[in-house]
Amino acid sequence: MSSTKESVYPSGTPKPPVDESELATASGYVVLLIAAVVVGAGAALIAVHRGPSSAIGGVLLAVAVLGLCGLTTISPGQVRVVQVFGHYKGTVRTNGLRWVNPFSQRREVSVRIRNQESATVKVNDADGNPIEMAAVVVWQVQDSARAVYAVDDFVAFVTTQSETAIRQIATQLAQEIAARVAPAGVHVAEARITRLSYAPEIAQVMLQRQQAGAVVAARSRIVDGAVGMVQMALVRLAEEGIVELEEERKAAMVSNLLVVLCGDRGTQPVVNTGSLYQ
């Protein structure tokens, strides 16, 4: 096993018993043609001759039938994992009609890209608040030998490991899932979070908390702007000599301006028809 494959295994994960190797196969069409010729010859010997010749014809028919048992069809997006007497011999990836050892056991494995949506799981955020998460994982079998021999059910294995990765980490979800399913020979093409929300028991409280934070932030910005406008007004009055105010009057003016600028309701203007101090 290469070091690059070993490096992606999570700590403590057993190494897979075997890695995939491609099996060389013969063209099934050629074998089919040869079997047809042998069947014809065997049938002719049995029909025309008696005795040893008919026995030879029977053997030819048996050989032809045995040869036909080795034919297997490989569709696009499918492979065959070939095993002979308990030993892994290789994987057939060539599409079409192929011929393999007729005594072999051939297991079909799909290598098509699959979408899988995880179940909604409940995890805690950095502050300990429960949140609900779900994700969509795009994956496909990359190593058919591992998918067959390393795990009992590679589809269930991907499901379980995906949910485990969601519980553990959300910022690097695809990398985490890929590391966990590598022993099954599965390649993760993409993983995206499809649901991220607070748990129902605290959703209303967290909404109120977020609204309160937004109100505080907005009020802080309003106050900063109001203070700047009041300061600018006092500086302009002093520089242009429009009016001279005592400290007490400046304080009253500042108070009135802040009320007008920071208030969340409309103000009612009051016209002073007397002097400034009345």
Summary of the structure (lengths in Angstrom):
residues: 278
radius of gyration: 39.6
end to end distance: 94.9
largest distance: 142.3
contacts: 728
relative contact order: 0.10
helix: 47%
strand: 23%
